[in-house]
Amino acid sequence: MLQTILLVLAFAYGCAAADQHNDTHTKSAHVFSRDGYPDRVVGVGTDGSVWYKPFLANFQDWVPLQSSARVIDMVQWPDKSFVAVAGDNTLWLCPSVSFWFGCTALPNGGLLKSIDLLSDKETLIGVGLDNQLYTRSGLLVTPVADMVQTQVLIGMSSDGTLYGKTTTAISDPWIQLPSGIKAIDMIETSYTFFIIVGTDNNLYACNALWLSANCFQVKNSAGVKSIGFIDSAKTIVGVGLDNQLYTRSGIVQDDSSWTLVPNSGTVVDITAMSNGVIVGTAPDGNLYTKQDINAPWVLMPGSCCVVRTAVFGYGIAGVGPDGAVYIKKTLEANWELVQNSKSVISVSATLLY
């Protein structure tokens, strides 16, 4: 476990307890039933940070959430928003526990050190600083959703620093992510697990993009500058430093290594679309497509000029020679400039909590 978890909130089909193998340091727990959602747990760390488990199984590590909240206790409201007790014992309302959604202080919320929700699902019960119980009802907060994954466009600067902007506010300025990760490309697997091309051209596997992320270097992974998933994520395809394509197992824990794809150059970047088509960026900025890994490259008309691409919705995002981001809503569409998108060298579309 990455750090001691003080508080656990479980979101499950039924009343389920977290496995004690990784949770022996928990002090309290709130259990909720959420129809239609798999078992999931939110925990509060010793520093008030918020952590997440996609599954209750003990083999699933805690995933850090770069929430704007720093809390000592929290409970989920029936509308799927959260009521939190901050570190100064004040009460806050949170649409979601996410970096992208801020919390607001509750007027006349009093000072509490613990909070829960009564069985009527309308009344909060809290422990005051005097160790007495207090109740309150009638609160309202506009929810985002239960444990929202937000669609985020990640931009990587010339030194590998990560920046982001939500796709719903794509023209807003870049926001630097609170992250120590340096990258030139990345792909995301399920449950916010990332495979990253570091600035040293090695692959790294990370369970988050935040400062508290847990990363490890993938064995035998050196020598690539761009990657993508093919074969339903069973295979990673990468662009070598010689601008040729290489493949390896999509399971980063496997003892795998890069295998050259014959006659696959010359490209400087690749993007694997959801339909299996591989988009390659040539050194001259034109895009080419492969229907599969062994097919020939075919020029995409009207695709010039970009230096990097990434899947973006049903189309792609590209970085122009000017460091700005451009978007094709489909592969056949024209490039459209994204305002306030300079200056990056690479992009990736992700889902972030």
C-alpha positions in Angstrom: 0.0 0.0 0.0 1.4 3.4 -0.9 0.6 5.0 2.4 -1.5 4.6 5.5 -5.2 5.1 4.8 -7.2 6.6 7.7 -10.7 6.5 6.3 -12.3 4.3 3.8 -15.6 4.9 1.9 -16.7 1.8 -0.1 -19.1 2.0 -3.1 -20.4 -1.5 -3.7 -23.3 -3.5 -4.9 -24.0 -4.6 -1.4 -22.6 -4.2 2.1 -19.1 -5.3 1.6 -16.0 -4.9 3.7 -12.5 -4.1 2.4 -10.1 -7.0 2.6 -7.9 -6.6 5.6 -4.7 -7.6 3.8 -4.0 -4.0 2.6 -6.3 -2.1 5.0 -5.1 -3.0 8.5 -4.5 0.6 9.3 -8.0 1.9 8.6 -9.7 3.5 11.5 -13.3 3.7 10.2 -15.4 2.9 7.2 -18.6 4.0 5.5 -20.3 1.5 3.2 -22.8 2.5 0.4 -24.8 0.6 -2.1 -24.7 2.0 -5.6 -26.7 0.0 -8.1 -24.9 -0.4 -11.5 -21.4 0.3 -10.2 -18.6 -2.2 -9.5 -17.1 -2.4 -6.0 -15.0 0.7 -5.4 -13.4 2.3 -2.4 -12.3 5.9 -1.6 -9.9 6.3 1.3 -8.4 9.3 3.1 -4.7 9.3 3.7 -2.7 10.5 6.7 -2.1 13.8 5.0 -5.8 14.3 4.1 -5.3 13.3 0.5 -7.9 11.2 -1.2 -7.1 7.7 -2.6 -9.1 5.2 -4.7 -9.5 1.5 -5.2 -11.3 0.4 -8.3 -11.9 -3.0 -6.6 -12.0 -4.2 -3.0 -9.7 -7.2 -3.8 -6.5 -7.1 -1.9 -4.3 -7.3 -5.0 -5.6 -3.9 -6.2 -3.3 -1.0 -5.1 -4.5 2.3 -3.9 -4.6 4.9 -6.6 -3.9 8.5 -5.7 -6.6 11.1 -6.6 -5.2 14.6 -6.9 -8.4 16.0 -5.3 -8.6 19.6 -4.4 -10.0 18.5 -1.1 -7.9 17.8 2.0 -10.1 16.0 4.5 -10.3 14.1 7.7 -13.6 12.5 7.0 -16.2 12.4 4.2 -19.5 10.8 3.2 -21.3 10.4 0.0 -24.6 12.2 -0.4 -27.5 10.3 -2.1 -27.1 12.4 -5.2 -23.5 11.0 -5.5 -21.8 14.3 -4.4 -19.7 14.3 -1.2 -19.8 16.1 2.1 -16.4 16.4 3.6 -14.8 17.5 6.9 -11.7 19.6 6.1 -8.5 19.6 8.0 -9.6 22.6 9.9 -12.8 20.8 10.9 -15.1 22.9 8.7 -17.7 21.3 6.5 -17.4 21.4 2.7 -19.6 20.3 -0.3 -17.8 18.6 -3.2 -19.5 17.7 -6.5 -16.8 15.0 -6.9 -13.5 14.1 -5.4 -11.4 15.2 -8.4 -8.6 17.6 -9.3 -11.0 19.2 -11.8 -13.9 20.0 -9.5 -13.5 22.3 -6.5 -15.3 22.1 -3.2 -17.2 25.0 -1.5 -17.4 25.8 2.2 -20.8 25.2 3.9 -22.0 28.4 5.6 -22.7 27.8 9.3 -21.4 24.3 8.9 -19.9 24.3 12.4 -16.8 22.4 13.4 -16.8 18.6 13.2 -14.3 15.8 13.3 -16.4 13.0 11.9 -19.5 12.8 9.7 -22.0 10.2 8.4 -25.4 9.9 6.8 -28.4 8.5 8.7 -30.6 5.8 7.2 -33.2 8.3 5.9 -30.5 9.5 3.4 -31.4 13.1 4.2 -29.9 13.8 7.6 -26.2 14.2 8.3 -24.9 13.2 11.7 -21.6 14.6 12.9 -19.3 14.5 15.9 -18.4 17.9 17.2 -15.2 19.0 18.8 -16.9 18.5 22.2 -17.5 14.8 21.3 -21.3 15.4 21.1 -23.5 14.3 18.2 -25.1 16.9 16.0 -27.5 16.5 13.0 -28.3 18.6 10.0 -30.6 18.3 7.0 -31.6 20.3 3.9 -28.2 20.5 2.3 -28.0 20.7 -1.5 -25.0 20.5 -3.9 -25.0 20.1 -7.6 -23.3 16.7 -8.3 -21.1 15.8 -11.2 -21.4 12.0 -10.8 -20.1 9.1 -8.8 -16.3 9.0 -9.0 -16.2 10.9 -12.3 -13.5 10.3 -14.9 -13.0 13.5 -16.7 -11.9 13.6 -20.3 -8.6 15.5 -20.3 -6.2 16.5 -23.0 -2.6 16.1 -21.7 0.1 18.3 -23.2 3.8 17.6 -22.7 6.3 20.5 -22.8 9.8 20.4 -24.1 11.2 19.3 -20.8 8.4 16.6 -20.3 6.3 18.6 -17.8 2.6 17.6 -17.9 -0.2 20.1 -18.5 -3.9 19.4 -18.9 -7.2 20.9 -20.0 -10.6 19.3 -19.9 -12.2 18.5 -23.3 -15.3 20.5 -22.2 -13.1 23.6 -21.8 -10.6 22.8 -24.6 -9.9 26.5 -25.4 -9.0 27.3 -21.8 -5.3 27.8 -20.9 -3.2 24.8 -20.0 -3.1 23.9 -16.3 0.2 22.4 -15.0 -0.6 19.1 -13.4 0.8 18.5 -9.9 3.0 15.7 -11.1 6.7 14.7 -10.9 6.4 12.6 -14.0 8.3 13.7 -17.2 7.0 12.2 -20.5 7.1 12.6 -24.2 4.2 10.2 -24.9 1.7 8.1 -23.0 -1.2 5.7 -23.3 -3.8 4.9 -20.7 -5.1 1.4 -19.8 -8.2 0.8 -17.8 -8.6 2.2 -14.3 -6.2 5.1 -14.8 -3.1 3.0 -15.3 -0.6 4.7 -17.6 2.3 3.5 -19.8 4.6 6.4 -20.3 7.5 7.1 -22.6 10.0 9.0 -20.4 12.4 11.7 -21.5 15.0 8.9 -21.5 13.0 6.9 -24.1 12.3 4.1 -21.6 8.8 2.9 -20.8 7.4 3.4 -17.3 4.1 2.1 -15.8 2.3 4.4 -13.4 -0.9 4.1 -11.5 -1.6 7.8 -11.7 -0.1 11.1 -13.1 0.0 12.9 -9.8 2.8 13.6 -7.4 1.9 10.6 -5.3 1.9 8.2 -8.3 3.7 4.8 -8.0 5.8 4.1 -11.2 8.2 1.4 -12.2 10.4 1.1 -15.3 9.3 -1.6 -17.8 12.1 -4.1 -18.4 13.8 -4.1 -21.8 11.8 -1.1 -23.0 14.4 1.4 -24.0 14.8 3.1 -27.4 11.3 4.3 -28.3 9.8 7.8 -28.7 6.1 7.1 -29.3 3.7 4.2 -28.4 0.2 2.9 -28.9 -2.0 -0.1 -28.2 -3.1 -2.6 -30.9 -4.8 -6.0 -30.8 -7.3 -4.9 -28.1 -4.4 -3.7 -25.9 -2.6 -7.1 -26.1 0.3 -5.5 -27.9 2.2 -2.2 -27.6 3.6 -0.8 -30.8 6.4 1.7 -30.6 8.4 4.0 -32.8 12.1 3.3 -32.4 14.8 6.0 -32.5 15.5 4.7 -36.0 11.9 5.6 -37.0 10.9 2.0 -37.5 8.0 0.2 -35.7 8.5 -2.3 -33.0 6.1 -4.4 -30.9 6.0 -6.0 -27.5 3.5 -7.5 -25.0 0.8 -5.1 -23.8 1.2 -6.6 -20.3 4.1 -4.5 -18.9 4.8 -7.1 -16.2 5.7 -9.7 -18.8 9.3 -10.4 -19.6 9.0 -9.0 -23.1 11.2 -7.1 -25.4 10.9 -5.1 -28.6 10.5 -6.9 -32.0 11.1 -5.1 -35.2 8.2 -4.9 -37.7 9.8 -5.4 -41.1 9.4 -2.6 -43.7 7.5 -0.4 -41.2 9.4 2.9 -41.5 9.7 5.8 -41.8 7.6 7.5 -39.1 8.4 9.7 -36.1 5.1 9.1 -34.2 2.2 6.7 -34.2 -1.4 6.7 -32.9 -3.5 3.6 -32.7 -7.2 4.2 -33.4 -10.0 2.3 -31.7 -10.9 0.6 -35.0 -7.4 -0.9 -35.3 -6.1 1.7 -37.9 -2.6 2.9 -37.1 -1.8 6.5 -37.9 1.8 7.4 -38.5 3.4 10.8 -38.7 6.2 11.1 -41.3 9.3 13.3 -40.9 7.7 15.8 -43.3 4.6 16.2 -41.2 2.2 14.2 -43.4 0.1 11.5 -41.9 0.0 7.9 -43.2 -2.3 5.1 -42.2 -2.0 1.3 -41.8 -5.1 -0.9 -41.7 -3.1 -3.3 -39.5 0.5 -3.7 -38.3 1.6 -5.6 -41.4 -0.2 -3.4 -44.0 1.6 -0.8 -46.1 1.5 2.9 -45.2 -1.0 4.9 -47.2 -0.8 8.7 -47.4 -3.7 10.6 -45.8 -4.6 13.5 -48.1 -4.7 17.0 -46.5 -3.0 15.8 -43.3 0.0 18.1 -43.2 1.5 19.3 -41.1 2.0 17.9 -37.5 4.8 16.4 -35.5 2.8 14.3 -33.0 -0.8 12.9 -32.8 -3.1 11.3 -30.3 -6.6 9.8 -30.4 -9.2 12.5 -29.7 -12.8 11.4 -29.7 -13.6 9.9 -33.2 -10.7 11.9 -34.7 -7.2 12.9 -33.6 -5.3 15.8 -32.0 -2.0 16.9 -33.5 0.8 19.1 -32.5 1.8 21.5 -35.2 5.4 22.7 -35.9 4.4 25.9 -34.0 3.8 24.0 -30.8 0.0 24.5 -30.9 -2.6 21.8 -30.8 -4.9 21.1 -33.8 -7.8 18.7 -34.0 -9.4 16.6 -36.7 -12.9 15.7 -35.6 -12.6 12.7 -38.0 -9.6 11.5 -39.9 -11.1 13.0 -43.1 -11.8 16.4 -41.6 -9.6 19.5 -41.8 -7.3 20.5 -39.0 -8.8 23.1 -36.5 -6.6 25.2 -34.2 -7.2 24.8 -30.5 -7.0 28.2 -28.8 -4.5 28.7 -26.0 -2.8 25.4 -26.8 0.9 26.5 -27.2 3.5 25.4 -26.5 3.7 21.6 -26.3 5.7 18.9 -28.1 3.3 16.0 -27.6 -0.3 15.3 -26.6 -2.4 12.5 -25.2 -6.1 12.2 -24.5 -6.9 10.5 -21.1 -9.5 10.0 -18.5 -8.5 11.4 -15.2 -10.2 11.4 -11.8 
